[in-house]
Amino acid sequence: MKDSFLVVLAIIGTVIGSGFISGKEIVVFFTRFGYFSFPCIFLAGILFFVLFKCLLSLGDKALAKLKKSKLAFVINLFLCLFFSSAMFAGISNLLTFDKIIVNFVIFFIVLTLAFIVFKFGMGSLDKINLILVPFMLILFLVMLSTKLSFKSIAIVGQTRYSGFSIFFALLYVILNTANGGVIIANLGQRLSKKQKTQVALISALTLSAILLIANIVLLLNPTSISSAMPLVSMFSKEGHVIMTFVVFIGCLTTLLTLVYTLSSSMRGLCKNEFIIFFISVILPLILSLLGFDFIVEYLYPLASILGIYLLAGLLFSSKYKSFGFYIKKAYHRKKFK
């Protein structure tokens, strides 16, 4: 039971990063399609369940596949770098305290936790998720509930380009699943077949519920949609501070998961700990200088496309041979008849 709970927390902590928890991703992939966003969220929930179940069933085969395929390894590297840089950029956006020393101390804590996960691996990540993820979810849902208006029946939303809404829902699921595909697969080693189904279902239902509630809140508050962090901008005073803290935790849990994923993947190819730390932590920090808006709006859709190849390689390469394999097989049969 404990293992299942920790895996659920790890999956949610991976997916619910800065783009999700701040509302920016939800606006880009769902909210802007107005009423069409609701069936798309339902579809996303189903796809999350299917992909989580498939990935959990892979076990340690996922990392082995990355080692065998250089292209898959490079794509996974780019995906992790894109998302890690977005987490760092999101944290930088949140550090707006007047005193520079406060910003410095908070960022130092972030880097310290990243180093701990880098050094001690999954055990340390489990302990951090056990504290941060439940607290973040409860606080997030409580804050969103204050913005739900049941008196207002009409929901404002743009329905332009609604024909692309399903396509964007698919991209969204691929984007977030590819983000943590390797770690989700490795987490499956802890679980029985029944537990894998339960974990996939609970994780998918939780994420879908959060998506649905956040989407409704965004549609009811359209003036905040254009901001860099919509769910933060709609609050003021104490509410703004609390939501900023919630988004900070979301950025942090995803960042730490990505640090673990990058470092564990790199250790299979490189023995130099300094190089591994540079690629896992320092390089994403440098890339975050591109800015949070730029990364989410331009690099995330690119990451979705790259994620299609990575997920296909992880999920199907063990069951299906390449097209070229069958061509060669057919040729040799014909040749030796």
N, C-alpha and C positions, 0 to 999 in steps of 0.2 A: 504493500500500500504506500509506504514511504517513498519507494523508488518511483512509483507511478506519479505521485504528487510532485516530486522533484523534476521529473521529466516534463510534466505539464508546465511547471514554472519556467523551465529552461526554454521550452518552445515559445511560450508567450513572451518571455524576456527577450528572445531573439527577434521576434516579429514586430513587437510593439516599440519600435525605435522612434527617433525624433520626427520622422515624416508622418508616422501613424498617430502618435500620441499628441502631436501638436495640431493635427487636423489637415496639414498641408497635403499629404498623400491622399487623404479621403476626399478632399476637394478636387484634386487633379483626376482621380480615377473613378469617383462616384458622384459626389454632390453636384458637380456642374451639369449633370444630366437630368437634374430635377427628379420627377416621379420615376423615371426609368432606373434610377439608382437603386430602388428597393428590390426589384427582382434580381438585379445584378449582385447585390449583397447576398441574397439567398443562394445564387449560383456560386459565388465565391466561397460560401460556407461549405457547400458540398465538395467543391474542388479542394479546399483545405483538408477536409477529412480524408479524401482519397489519397492525396499526395503525402500527407503525414503518415497514413497507414502504410503506404508503399515504402516510404523512406525508412520508417522504423523497422521494417522487415528486412532491410538490407544488412544491418549490423556493421561489422568492421570491413565488409566488402567495399564500402564506399571509398574509404581512404586508399585501399589497395588499387581500385580503379583509377584514382587520381594519379597514383604513382606510375601506373602503366601508360597512361595517356598524357603526353606533354601538353597537348592542346587543352584538354580538360583541366589540367592543373593550372595553366596560365589563365583560363577563363575564371576559375574559382578564385585565383589570386586577384584578378581585376575586380570581381564582384565584391570580395571582402574589402578591398581598398576603397572602392566607391562608397560602400555603406559605412565603413569606419570613418572616412573623411566627412560624411554627412553627419555622423554622430558628434564628431569633434566640432564641426561647424555649428551644429545645433546648440551644443554646450556653450560655445563662444558667444552666440547670439543671446543666450540667457544671462551671461555674466555682465550685467549692466550696473553693478554697484558703484556708487560714487567713489568709494575708497579702493584704490588699485590693489592694496594689500589683501583685501577680502577676495577679490577676483583671483589673485595669485594663489592664495591659500586653497581655494576651492579647486582650481585647476591642478594644483599640486596633489591634492587628495585623489583626483581622477587618475592622474598618471601613476600614483602610488598603487591604487587598486588594480590598474592595468598591469603593472609590474608584478603584483602578487599573483594574478591569474596567469600571467606569462610564466612565472617561476614555478607555481605549485599546481597548475592545471585544473582539472574538472572538480576536484574536491573543494577548492577555494571558491569556484564559481557557484557550486551548489549552495554553499553557506551564504554567499552574498544574495543569490536569488531568493532563498528562503525568507530572508528579511525584507528585501526591497520590493519584490514583485507583488505579493499580496497587499502590502501597504499602499503601493502605487495604484493598484486596480480599485481598491475600496475608495481611496481619496478621489480618484478620477471620476468614478461613477457618481459619487456624492456631489461633486462639483457640477457635473453635467446635468444632474437632476434639478438643480436650481435654475437651469436655463430652459427646461422643458415647459412649454405653455400649452396646456390641454384646452384652454379656452379658444385658442387660435386653430381653426380647422384647416384653413388654407395654408399650404406650404409653398413658399416662394422658391422657385428654382428654374434655371435655364434649361430648356430642352433642345437647344441647338445641337446638331450633330449627334442626336440620340441614337442613331443607327450604329454608332461606334461604341456604345456603352458596354455591350457584351464583350467586345474585343478588349476594352480597357480593363474590365473585370478579370479577364483571363490573364492579361499582362500583370495585373496587380498580384494575383495569387502566385504566378511564376516568379515575380520580382521578390516577394517576401519568402517564398519557400526555397528558392535558389540561394537566397541570402544565408539561410541556416541549414541547407540541405545536408551538408557533410556532418555537422554536429548532431542533427536530428537522427541521421542514420546510425551514428555511433552510439547515441543514447539508447537505441533500440536493443542493444546487447544486454541491458539490465532487465528487460521485460519478457514475460511469457507472451504467447500468441494472443491470449485473451486480454492481457494488460495493454498490448500494443493497440488493439481496437478501442479499448476504453480511453486510453490517453489521446489517441487521434480524435475521437469523438468529443471529449471534454475540451480539448484545445480548440477544435474547430468551432464548437458552440460558443465558447467564451469569446473568441475573436469576432465571430459573427455578431454576437450581442453587442459588443463594444462598438463595432462598426456601425450597426444599425442606430444605436442611441446617439453616437457622435454625428452621424449623417443627418438625423432629424434635427439635432440642435443647430447644426450648420445651416440647414435649409430654413430654419425658423429665425436665424440671425444672419441674413445675407450680406449685411454691411461688413462683416468680419472676413468674408471669404477671400478677398483680395490681399489680405495681409500675409506676411511670411509665416506666422504661426497663428492661424485663425482661432483655435480654441483658447489660446492665451489672450489674444487681443480683445475678445468679447467680455473679459472680466476687468474690473478696476479695483484699486486699493488692495484690501486683504485677499480678495479673490484672485487678483492678478498674481500676487506673490505665491499663493498656494498652487495655482495652475503652472506657474513657472517651475516650482519645485517638482511637481508631478512630471512635467516634460523632461526636466533634468534627470530624474530617476529612469525614465524611459530611454533616454539617450545613453545613460550610463550602463544599464543592463545589456542593451544591444551591443554597445562598444566592447564590453568585457567578453561577451560571447564571441565576437569577431576576433578579438585578440587571441582567445583560446584556439579558434578555428585556424587562423593564419599561422600561429606559432606551431601547433601540432602538425599541420600540413608541411610546413617548412622543415621541421626537424627530420622528416623522412628523406630529405634531399641534402640538407646542409647541417654541419656540425658546429659551425661558428655561432655562438649564442648572441654575439653583438650584432651580426648581420640579421639574424632572425628577429631580434628585438627592434632593429631599425625598420625592417619591412613591416612588422606587426603593429608597431606603435608610432614611430617617428615619421615614417613616410605618409601614413594617413593624416597625421597632424599637419604636415606640410601641404598636402592636397586640400585640406579643409579651408585653406586661404582662398580657394575659388569662390567660396560663399555658399551658404545653405540653400538659397533660392536656385542658384545655378545648378547645383548638384541634383536637387530633387526634380527640377523641371526638365533638365537635359540629360544628365547622366543616368537617372533612374530608368527612363524608358529604354535607353541603350542597354542597361543592365538586364532588363526584362528579356530582351532579345538574346543576349548572351546566356541568360538563365535557361532558355528553352533547350539549347544544346547541352548544357551541363546536366539538367534534369533528365533529358533523354538518355544521356550516356550513363548516368547513375542507375536509372530505373530499368532500361531495356537492354543494355549491352550484354548482360549476362544471359539473357534469354534469346536474343535475336542476333544472328551474325550480320555482318555488313552485306550490303547488296553485292559488293565486289566479290565477297566470299562465295556467294551462290553462283555468280557468273563463272568464276574459276572452276567450281565444282562441276557445273553443267558442261563446261568445255572439256574437262578431263574425262568425264563419262563418255562424251561423244567421241573423243580421240581414241579411247581404248576399247571401244565396241568392235 
